[in-house]
Amino acid sequence: MTLFPPNPLLTLAGARKPFDSAQFEAFQSLWDRYGEPELVALKKAILPRLLFGEEPGTRDDVSESRASRNVFRVAARQAKRLKAD
C-alpha cells in the first residue's frame, strides 16, 4: 500500500498554507498502523535524533533500499519543519 499525506505547504487550490500539526499527527497514525514495519521503525529511530540535533547517520548507513533512503529524506525534512514550529 502506498500512502501520501496531504501537502504540508499548499492547499488543494495551490495556495500556501501554515503547517497543520493535527494533519501531520493524523497521517503519522496511519503511517504507524499501515506502513512497512521496518520503515516505521527506521523513522521512529531517526526522527527524534534529528529533532534533538543528534547525528542520525548517513543515508548509506541506514539501508541500501530505496524505500529506506526515502524515509531518511522525509524524516530530515519533517524534523526541519517540526523544529521551526
DRENPA-3360 file (N, C-alpha, C; in nm, 2 decimals, always signed):
BEGIN
1 = MTLFPPNP = +0.08/-0.12/+0.00/+0.00/+0.00/+0.00/+0.09/+0.12/+0.00 ~ +0.05/+0.22/-0.07/+0.12/+0.35/-0.08/+0.03/+0.46/-0.02 ~ +0.09/+0.53/+0.08/+0.01/+0.64/+0.14/+0.08/+0.77/+0.11 ~ +0.01/+0.87/+0.08/+0.07/+1.00/+0.06/-0.01/+1.10/+0.15 ~ +0.07/+1.18/+0.23/+0.00/+1.27/+0.32/-0.05/+1.39/+0.24 ~ -0.14/+1.47/+0.30/-0.17/+1.60/+0.24/-0.05/+1.69/+0.23 ~ -0.04/+1.77/+0.13/+0.07/+1.86/+0.11/+0.08/+1.95/+0.23 ~ +0.20/+1.95/+0.29/+0.21/+2.04/+0.41/+0.23/+2.18/+0.38;
9 = LLTLAGAR = +0.25/+2.22/+0.26/+0.28/+2.36/+0.22/+0.17/+2.43/+0.14 ~ +0.09/+2.35/+0.07/-0.01/+2.41/-0.02/-0.15/+2.35/+0.00 ~ -0.25/+2.43/-0.03/-0.39/+2.38/-0.03/-0.41/+2.31/-0.16 ~ -0.53/+2.25/-0.17/-0.56/+2.18/-0.30/-0.57/+2.28/-0.41 ~ -0.60/+2.41/-0.38/-0.60/+2.51/-0.49/-0.46/+2.57/-0.52 ~ -0.36/+2.52/-0.45/-0.22/+2.57/-0.47/-0.18/+2.69/-0.39 ~ -0.26/+2.74/-0.30/-0.23/+2.85/-0.21/-0.14/+2.80/-0.10 ~ -0.05/+2.89/-0.05/+0.04/+2.85/+0.06/-0.05/+2.84/+0.19;
17 = KPFDSAQF = -0.01/+2.75/+0.28/-0.09/+2.73/+0.40/+0.01/+2.71/+0.51 ~ -0.03/+2.74/+0.64/+0.05/+2.72/+0.75/+0.06/+2.57/+0.78 ~ +0.17/+2.53/+0.85/+0.18/+2.39/+0.89/+0.07/+2.35/+0.98 ~ +0.01/+2.23/+0.96/-0.11/+2.19/+1.03/-0.06/+2.06/+1.11 ~ -0.03/+2.08/+1.24/+0.02/+1.97/+1.32/-0.08/+1.86/+1.34 ~ -0.21/+1.90/+1.35/-0.31/+1.79/+1.36/-0.31/+1.70/+1.24 ~ -0.30/+1.76/+1.12/-0.30/+1.69/+1.00/-0.18/+1.60/+0.99 ~ -0.06/+1.65/+1.04/+0.06/+1.58/+1.04/+0.05/+1.46/+1.13;
25 = EAFQSLWD = +0.00/+1.48/+1.25/-0.02/+1.37/+1.35/-0.12/+1.26/+1.30 ~ -0.23/+1.31/+1.23/-0.32/+1.21/+1.18/-0.26/+1.12/+1.08 ~ -0.17/+1.18/+0.99/-0.11/+1.09/+0.89/-0.01/+1.00/+0.96 ~ +0.06/+1.05/+1.06/+0.16/+0.97/+1.13/+0.09/+0.84/+1.19 ~ -0.03/+0.86/+1.24/-0.11/+0.75/+1.29/-0.13/+0.64/+1.19 ~ -0.17/+0.69/+1.06/-0.19/+0.59/+0.95/-0.05/+0.53/+0.92 ~ +0.05/+0.61/+0.91/+0.19/+0.55/+0.88/+0.22/+0.44/+0.99 ~ +0.20/+0.47/+1.11/+0.24/+0.38/+1.22/+0.16/+0.25/+1.21;
33 = RYGEPELV = +0.03/+0.26/+1.17/-0.05/+0.14/+1.16/-0.03/+0.06/+1.03 ~ -0.02/+0.13/+0.92/-0.02/+0.06/+0.79/+0.12/+0.06/+0.72 ~ +0.21/+0.14/+0.76/+0.34/+0.14/+0.70/+0.42/+0.01/+0.72 ~ +0.52/-0.01/+0.63/+0.60/-0.13/+0.64/+0.67/-0.13/+0.77 ~ +0.66/-0.23/+0.86/+0.72/-0.23/+0.99/+0.87/-0.18/+1.00 ~ +0.95/-0.23/+0.91/+1.09/-0.19/+0.92/+1.11/-0.04/+0.88 ~ +1.03/+0.01/+0.80/+1.04/+0.16/+0.76/+0.98/+0.24/+0.88 ~ +0.87/+0.20/+0.94/+0.82/+0.27/+1.05/+0.92/+0.27/+1.16;
41 = ALKKAILP = +0.98/+0.16/+1.19/+1.09/+0.15/+1.30/+1.20/+0.24/+1.26 ~ +1.24/+0.24/+1.14/+1.35/+0.33/+1.10/+1.32/+0.48/+1.12 ~ +1.20/+0.52/+1.08/+1.17/+0.66/+1.10/+1.16/+0.69/+1.25 ~ +1.10/+0.60/+1.33/+1.09/+0.62/+1.48/+1.23/+0.63/+1.54 ~ +1.33/+0.57/+1.48/+1.46/+0.57/+1.54/+1.54/+0.70/+1.50 ~ +1.52/+0.75/+1.38/+1.60/+0.86/+1.34/+1.53/+1.00/+1.36 ~ +1.39/+1.01/+1.36/+1.33/+1.14/+1.37/+1.36/+1.20/+1.50 ~ +1.35/+1.14/+1.62/+1.39/+1.20/+1.74/+1.53/+1.25/+1.74;
49 = RLLFGEEP = +1.62/+1.17/+1.69/+1.76/+1.21/+1.68/+1.78/+1.34/+1.60 ~ +1.71/+1.35/+1.49/+1.71/+1.47/+1.41/+1.65/+1.59/+1.48 ~ +1.54/+1.57/+1.55/+1.48/+1.68/+1.62/+1.57/+1.73/+1.73 ~ +1.65/+1.65/+1.79/+1.74/+1.69/+1.90/+1.88/+1.73/+1.86 ~ +1.90/+1.73/+1.72/+2.03/+1.77/+1.67/+2.13/+1.67/+1.68 ~ +2.10/+1.55/+1.70/+2.20/+1.44/+1.70/+2.22/+1.39/+1.56 ~ +2.33/+1.32/+1.54/+2.36/+1.27/+1.41/+2.29/+1.14/+1.39 ~ +2.20/+1.13/+1.29/+2.13/+1.01/+1.26/+2.20/+0.91/+1.18;
57 = GTRDDVSE = +2.32/+0.94/+1.13/+2.39/+0.86/+1.04/+2.37/+0.91/+0.90 ~ +2.43/+0.85/+0.80/+2.41/+0.89/+0.67/+2.31/+0.80/+0.60 ~ +2.26/+0.84/+0.49/+2.17/+0.75/+0.42/+2.23/+0.62/+0.39 ~ +2.36/+0.62/+0.36/+2.43/+0.49/+0.33/+2.43/+0.40/+0.45 ~ +2.44/+0.46/+0.57/+2.44/+0.38/+0.69/+2.30/+0.33/+0.72 ~ +2.20/+0.39/+0.67/+2.06/+0.35/+0.70/+2.02/+0.22/+0.63 ~ +2.04/+0.21/+0.50/+2.00/+0.09/+0.43/+2.03/+0.11/+0.28 ~ +2.04/+0.00/+0.21/+2.06/+0.00/+0.07/+1.93/+0.02/-0.01;
65 = SRASRNVF = +1.81/+0.01/+0.06/+1.69/+0.01/-0.02/+1.65/+0.15/-0.05 ~ +1.58/+0.17/-0.16/+1.53/+0.30/-0.20/+1.43/+0.35/-0.10 ~ +1.34/+0.26/-0.05/+1.24/+0.30/+0.05/+1.30/+0.35/+0.18 ~ +1.41/+0.29/+0.22/+1.47/+0.34/+0.35/+1.54/+0.47/+0.32 ~ +1.60/+0.49/+0.21/+1.66/+0.62/+0.18/+1.55/+0.73/+0.17 ~ +1.43/+0.70/+0.12/+1.32/+0.79/+0.11/+1.28/+0.83/+0.25 ~ +1.27/+0.73/+0.34/+1.23/+0.75/+0.48/+1.32/+0.85/+0.55 ~ +1.45/+0.82/+0.52/+1.55/+0.91/+0.58/+1.53/+1.06/+0.53;
73 = RVAARQAK = +1.51/+1.08/+0.40/+1.49/+1.21/+0.35/+1.37/+1.28/+0.40 ~ +1.26/+1.20/+0.41/+1.13/+1.25/+0.46/+1.15/+1.29/+0.61 ~ +1.21/+1.21/+0.69/+1.23/+1.23/+0.83/+1.32/+1.36/+0.85 ~ +1.42/+1.38/+0.77/+1.50/+1.50/+0.77/+1.42/+1.62/+0.74 ~ +1.34/+1.62/+0.64/+1.25/+1.73/+0.61/+1.15/+1.76/+0.72 ~ +1.09/+1.65/+0.77/+0.99/+1.67/+0.88/+1.05/+1.73/+1.00 ~ +1.17/+1.68/+1.04/+1.24/+1.73/+1.16/+1.27/+1.88/+1.14 ~ +1.31/+1.92/+1.02/+1.34/+2.06/+1.00/+1.21/+2.15/+1.02;
81 = RLKAD = +1.10/+2.10/+0.96/+0.97/+2.17/+0.97/+0.92/+2.17/+1.12 ~ +0.93/+2.06/+1.18/+0.88/+2.05/+1.32/+0.96/+2.14/+1.42 ~ +1.09/+2.15/+1.39/+1.18/+2.23/+1.48/+1.15/+2.38/+1.45 ~ +1.10/+2.42/+1.34/+1.06/+2.56/+1.30/+0.94/+2.60/+1.38 ~ +0.85/+2.51/+1.42/+0.73/+2.55/+1.49/+0.75/+2.56/+1.64;
% end
